[in-house]
Amino acid sequence: MKQLYTPITLHQLFTRSQLTIFVLTFTICSAIFLVISTYTMNAYAKSSLNILTEALNERIQPAVVFNDRLTINQILNEYIQQYPIRAIEINAPDNSILAHAEQKDLQQFSSQSFLDHLLYSQPIYMNIEHNQQNFGKLIVYGNSSELVIFFHKILLALLIGFTLLLATAYWAVNSVYQYLMQSIRMIVESAQTISVKKNYNMRVSSSDIQELQALSTAFNGLLSEIEQSNRTLLSENNKLLHQSKHDPLTLLPNRSFFYQELFKLFEAAEPQNAAVLLLDLNHFKNVNEKFGHLAGDAVLRASSYCVKKVLPEDAFFSRLGGDEFAIILPNSCVSADITHHCQRIQECFASTFIFEQQNISLSISIGAAFTHKAKTPEELIANADHALCKAKQLNEKWYIYPKLDNK
């Protein structure tokens, strides 16, 4: 089974990098500190041991000259007990041992044994002379008992320093991480908000960090381009939507849009009182044949403009195609209202239309039907179409189906 790759987090990356830098820095500083401390302790140890050796040499000289071994041993044991000395040896001029004393009960593996080996591995040699005559040699091995406490303090200081630096590094990592994540979080939250709400006019706030400020600037520039593209796309979509629902010649709603509004009358929860009027220009074909299609188009535009002006604001006026029009009059349920609107529409055709100095006369037939007298949109259109056919046979050129009183 293939193992999924888990990407490293920014916090983990920061922690690893900071800890790596911390460990390297602490190791180098500790090494330098230990080297300096060791050098200092070594110089101090040699100087101290030289002083002790000179003092011991002056004190033991008479006893060696007179070969007083009892006094020699007493002096050696005294120095072993009172001073940081590991061992003392006195050799005769022929290198035979005159006296020897050493510290007892030293642990083989301890801090003192480590420092003894480090600082006092070599003894101090000093000749015992009197009146320029050599009576032997004094050999002294140092003892680091007085430096053990200092050595322990150094280790404790390093441990405390390591702990403090580790805590400081951890605090610094978290502080930088929180500060950085606060700036990044603003960009992420803005991107998520824009993605969910599609609000492309939002902008990411500026950042104190130069790199993140460059990222915010680039992100805001991208948002500006997206906003402009989205605005253009919405505009184009609105244009296409408008074109799909409107007639390009008269700019009136087309057949598809008309039927959408018509079906809404029957889809409502409560019955809608409305009237549908079908309009047909009489003998419009003769206009195209006699005056040309440009004249016919001009007549269609002029007649639709006039009819729209005489209709109420809530009327839905559309072109079904050719010379056929349709009107939805909401809140109309009596024939008197429809008769009034039919008369107003007929007035638009009382005078002639003028196209290129030519007079063009037209008439219009109107058939009306009511929604509350039909169960379906198809039945309503059929009623209005029946009324239109009836209107063409009448002098007033309009007819309401079915015929109703004015109440």
C-alpha positions in Angstrom: 0.0 0.0 0.0 1.4 3.4 -1.0 2.1 5.6 1.9 0.6 9.1 1.8 3.1 11.9 2.0 2.5 14.3 4.9 3.9 17.8 4.2 5.9 19.5 6.9 4.2 22.4 8.7 5.6 25.9 8.9 5.8 25.6 12.7 7.8 22.4 12.4 10.2 24.0 9.8 10.7 27.0 12.1 11.3 24.7 15.2 13.8 22.5 13.4 15.7 25.4 11.9 15.8 27.4 15.2 16.8 24.3 17.2 19.5 23.5 14.7 20.9 27.0 15.0 20.6 26.9 18.7 22.4 23.6 19.1 25.2 24.7 16.8 25.6 28.0 18.5 25.5 26.5 22.0 28.0 23.8 21.1 30.4 26.3 19.6 30.1 28.7 22.6 30.3 25.9 25.1 33.4 24.5 23.4 35.1 27.9 23.4 34.1 28.4 27.1 35.4 25.0 28.1 38.7 25.6 26.2 39.2 29.0 27.9 38.2 27.5 31.3 40.5 24.6 30.9 43.4 26.8 29.9 42.7 29.1 32.9 42.4 26.2 35.4 45.6 24.6 33.9 47.5 27.9 34.3 46.2 28.3 37.8 47.0 24.7 38.7 50.6 24.9 37.5 51.2 28.2 39.2 49.7 27.0 42.5 51.6 23.7 42.3 54.9 25.6 41.6 54.4 27.7 44.7 53.6 24.7 46.9 56.6 22.9 45.5 59.0 25.8 46.2 57.6 26.2 49.8 57.9 22.4 50.3 61.5 22.5 48.9 62.6 25.2 51.4 61.0 23.4 54.3 62.3 19.9 53.6 65.8 21.0 52.5 67.4 20.8 56.1 65.9 17.4 56.7 67.2 16.1 53.4 70.7 17.6 54.0 70.9 15.8 57.4 69.1 12.7 56.1 66.4 13.0 58.8 63.9 10.6 57.3 61.4 10.9 60.2 61.1 14.7 59.7 60.9 14.2 56.0 58.0 11.8 56.3 56.2 14.1 58.8 56.6 17.1 56.5 55.4 15.1 53.5 52.3 13.7 55.3 51.5 17.2 56.5 51.6 18.6 53.0 49.6 15.7 51.6 46.8 16.3 54.2 46.7 20.1 54.2 47.4 21.0 50.5 46.0 19.8 47.1 48.8 17.4 46.5 48.2 13.9 45.2 51.7 12.5 45.7 55.2 13.6 46.8 58.4 11.8 46.1 62.0 12.6 47.1 64.8 10.9 45.2 68.5 10.8 46.2 71.2 12.0 43.7 71.5 8.4 42.6 67.7 8.3 41.9 66.9 6.0 44.8 63.7 6.9 46.7 64.4 8.7 50.0 60.7 9.3 50.9 57.3 8.9 49.4 53.8 10.0 50.4 50.5 10.0 48.5 46.8 10.7 49.0 44.7 7.6 49.9 41.2 6.6 48.9 41.1 8.4 45.5 38.2 7.1 43.3 39.4 5.9 39.9 36.4 7.3 38.1 35.4 10.7 39.4 35.5 14.3 38.6 38.7 14.7 40.6 40.5 11.8 38.8 39.4 13.3 35.5 40.8 16.7 36.4 44.0 15.2 37.9 44.6 13.5 34.6 43.7 16.7 32.6 45.6 19.2 34.7 48.2 17.4 36.8 49.3 14.5 34.5 52.9 15.9 34.7 54.5 16.4 38.1 56.7 19.4 39.1 60.5 18.5 39.4 62.7 20.6 41.6 66.3 20.0 42.8 67.1 20.1 46.5 70.3 22.1 46.9 72.4 23.5 49.6 75.5 25.6 49.1 75.3 24.8 45.4 75.4 21.1 46.2 72.6 18.7 45.0 71.1 16.5 47.7 68.3 15.1 45.7 65.2 15.8 43.7 61.7 16.7 44.8 58.8 15.4 42.7 55.3 16.7 43.4 52.0 15.5 41.7 49.2 18.0 42.0 45.6 17.4 43.3 42.6 19.0 41.7 40.3 18.8 44.8 40.1 22.6 45.1 39.1 22.8 41.3 36.3 20.2 41.5 33.8 22.6 42.9 34.7 25.2 40.2 34.4 22.5 37.6 31.0 21.5 38.8 29.9 25.1 38.8 31.0 25.4 35.2 28.9 22.3 34.3 25.9 23.7 36.2 26.3 27.1 34.5 26.4 25.4 31.1 23.3 23.3 32.0 21.4 26.4 33.2 22.5 28.3 30.2 21.4 25.5 27.9 18.0 25.5 29.6 17.6 29.2 29.4 18.7 29.4 25.8 16.4 26.5 24.9 13.5 28.2 26.5 14.4 31.5 24.8 14.7 29.7 21.4 11.3 28.1 21.9 9.7 31.4 22.9 11.4 33.1 19.9 10.2 30.4 17.5 6.6 30.6 18.8 6.6 34.4 18.7 7.9 34.6 15.2 5.6 31.8 14.1 2.5 33.5 15.7 3.4 36.9 14.2 4.0 35.3 10.8 0.9 33.2 10.9 -1.2 36.2 11.9 -0.2 37.8 8.6 -0.6 34.6 6.6 -4.0 33.9 8.3 -5.4 37.2 7.1 -4.5 36.2 3.5 -6.0 32.7 3.9 -9.2 34.0 5.6 -9.6 36.6 2.8 -9.1 34.0 0.2 -11.6 31.6 1.9 -14.2 34.4 2.2 -13.8 35.4 -1.4 -14.1 31.8 -2.5 -17.3 31.2 -0.5 -19.0 34.6 -1.0 -17.6 35.3 -4.4 -16.9 38.9 -3.2 -14.1 39.8 -5.5 -14.0 43.5 -4.4 -12.4 42.5 -1.1 -8.8 43.2 -0.5 -6.1 41.7 1.7 -4.7 44.2 4.3 -1.1 45.2 4.2 1.6 43.4 6.2 4.7 44.6 8.1 6.7 41.8 6.6 8.2 42.8 3.2 7.8 39.4 1.6 4.2 39.0 2.8 3.4 42.6 1.7 4.6 41.6 -1.8 2.4 38.6 -1.6 -0.6 40.7 -0.5 0.1 43.2 -3.3 0.2 40.4 -5.9 -2.9 38.8 -4.4 -4.8 42.1 -4.5 -3.7 42.6 -8.1 -5.0 39.2 -9.0 -8.3 40.0 -7.2 -8.6 43.3 -9.2 -8.2 41.3 -12.4 -10.7 38.7 -11.3 -13.1 41.4 -10.2 -12.8 43.2 -13.6 -13.2 39.8 -15.5 -16.2 38.9 -13.3 -17.8 42.3 -13.9 -17.2 41.9 -17.7 -18.6 38.4 -17.6 -21.7 39.4 -15.6 -22.2 42.2 -18.1 -21.9 39.9 -21.0 -24.2 37.3 -19.3 -26.8 40.0 -18.7 -26.6 41.1 -22.3 -26.9 37.5 -23.5 -29.8 36.9 -21.1 -31.5 40.1 -22.2 -31.0 39.2 -25.9 -32.4 35.7 -25.2 -35.6 37.1 -23.8 -36.1 40.2 -26.0 -36.9 40.8 -29.6 -33.9 42.5 -31.4 -36.2 44.7 -33.6 -38.6 46.2 -31.1 -36.6 45.4 -27.9 -39.8 44.0 -26.5 -39.9 40.7 -24.6 -40.0 37.7 -27.0 -42.3 34.7 -27.2 -40.2 32.6 -24.7 -40.2 35.4 -22.1 -44.0 35.9 -22.6 -44.8 32.2 -22.0 -42.6 32.3 -18.8 -44.7 35.2 -17.4 -47.9 33.5 -18.6 -47.1 30.2 -16.8 -46.3 32.2 -13.6 -50.0 33.2 -13.5 -51.0 29.6 -13.1 -48.1 28.5 -10.8 -49.0 31.0 -8.1 -50.5 29.6 -4.8 -53.5 31.9 -5.2 -55.4 32.5 -8.4 -54.2 35.5 -10.4 -56.8 37.8 -12.0 -55.3 38.9 -15.3 -56.2 39.3 -18.9 -54.2 38.3 -22.0 -54.5 40.2 -25.2 -53.3 38.9 -28.6 -52.6 41.6 -31.2 -52.3 41.1 -34.9 -51.6 43.8 -37.5 -54.1 43.5 -40.3 -52.7 43.0 -43.9 -49.1 43.7 -42.7 -47.8 41.5 -45.5 -49.0 44.2 -48.0 -46.8 46.7 -46.3 -43.7 44.6 -46.9 -44.6 43.9 -50.5 -45.6 47.5 -51.3 -43.1 49.5 -49.3 -40.3 47.0 -48.6 -39.1 45.2 -45.4 -37.3 48.3 -44.1 -40.6 50.1 -44.0 -42.3 47.1 -42.4 -39.6 47.0 -39.7 -40.0 50.8 -39.1 -43.8 50.3 -38.8 -43.3 47.5 -36.3 -41.0 49.6 -34.1 -43.2 52.7 -34.3 -46.4 50.8 -33.5 -44.8 48.8 -30.6 -43.5 52.1 -29.2 -47.0 53.7 -29.3 -48.8 50.7 -27.8 -46.3 50.5 -25.0 -46.9 54.2 -24.1 -50.6 53.7 -23.7 -50.4 50.6 -21.5 -50.2 50.8 -17.7 -46.8 50.4 -16.1 -47.5 46.9 -14.8 -48.5 45.6 -18.3 -46.3 43.0 -19.9 -46.0 43.8 -23.6 -44.2 41.3 -25.9 -43.7 40.5 -29.6 -44.5 36.9 -30.4 -43.1 37.1 -33.9 -43.9 38.7 -37.3 -46.8 41.1 -36.8 -48.1 39.3 -33.7 -48.0 40.8 -30.2 -49.2 39.8 -26.8 -50.1 41.7 -23.6 -50.6 40.5 -20.0 -52.7 42.9 -18.0 -52.5 41.9 -14.3 -55.4 42.7 -11.9 -57.9 42.9 -14.7 -61.1 40.9 -14.5 -63.8 43.0 -16.0 -64.5 43.8 -19.6 -64.8 47.5 -19.1 -61.0 47.7 -18.3 -60.1 45.6 -21.3 -62.4 47.7 -23.5 -60.6 50.9 -22.3 -57.2 49.4 -23.1 -58.3 48.2 -26.5 -59.6 51.6 -27.4 -56.3 53.2 -26.4 -54.4 50.7 -28.5 -56.6 51.4 -31.5 -55.9 55.1 -31.2 -52.2 54.3 -32.1 -53.4 53.2 -35.5 -55.9 56.0 -36.1 -53.3 58.0 -38.0 -50.9 56.9 -40.7 -47.3 56.0 -40.3 -44.8 57.9 -42.4 -41.7 56.2 -43.8 -39.5 58.1 -46.3 -42.3 60.5 -47.1 -44.7 57.7 -47.7 -47.9 57.4 -45.7 -48.7 53.9 -44.5 -52.1 53.0 -43.0 -52.6 50.1 -40.7 -55.2 48.6 -38.4 -54.9 46.1 -35.6 -57.1 43.3 -34.3 -57.3 42.5 -30.6 -58.5 39.3 -28.9 -58.7 39.2 -25.1 -59.3 36.4 -22.6 -59.3 36.2 -18.7 -57.2 33.8 -16.6 -60.1 33.0 -14.2 -62.0 31.6 -17.2 -59.2 29.1 -18.1 -57.8 26.2 -16.3 -54.4 26.1 -18.1 -52.2 28.5 -20.0 -52.9 26.6 -23.2 -56.7 27.0 -22.7 -56.1 30.7 -22.0 -54.2 31.2 -25.2 -56.8 29.2 -27.1 -59.5 31.5 -25.7 -57.5 34.6 -26.7 -56.8 33.3 -30.1 -60.5 32.5 -30.6 -61.3 36.1 -29.6 -58.7 37.4 -32.1 -60.4 35.5 -34.9 -63.7 36.9 -33.8 -62.3 40.5 -33.7 -61.1 40.4 -37.3 -64.8 40.0 -38.3 -66.0 43.0 -36.2 -65.9 46.7 -37.0 -64.3 47.7 -33.7 -61.6 45.1 -34.3 -61.5 43.8 -30.7 -63.3 41.0 -28.9 -63.3 39.7 -25.3 -63.8 36.0 -24.7 -66.1 35.2 -23.0 -68.2 38.2 -23.1 -68.6 39.6 -19.6 -70.6 42.4 -18.0 -68.8 45.3 -16.3 -69.3 44.1 -12.8 
